Amino acid sequence: MIKTPLTVRGAELLKAELQRLKSVERPSVIEAIAEARSHGDLSENAEYDAAKERQAFVEGRIAELEAKISNAQIIDPNELDADGRIVFAATVKLMDLENDDAVTYQIVGDDEADIKDGKVSINSPIARALIGKEAGDVAEVLAPGGIREYEILDVLYI
């Protein structure tokens, strides 16, 4: 089975969400179902239907998170011997050569990606263009608006 790469922080977030679903959401849904059942006829009970729907969502998300965590390959950038090259979990400082804007991204797994937080998926065009390069290199990224060039200013493993 192919392992899914996750940063240490990404794994912690998934585990925290799983814990919250199991310890808070699941008991809350069970209580809501019991309360709705106490109102009698279930055939026309909207509260019961909503609680059962919520239960299906919570149980589905629990199963999804358990699968992701069990298939995760947790990568700590501090333990990598990347020799200055850009690898999964590295944080990269770039200069957009078109407009001289400096940006910083961390390359993370699909579940962790959040461009507003500076986290780009390993499967994104920019991450694929950066992998294996080092400070001083120029990466060409095929973006929706055409090819963009970024100079790699620094590679950090934090």
Disulfide bonds with the S-S distance in Angstrom:
none
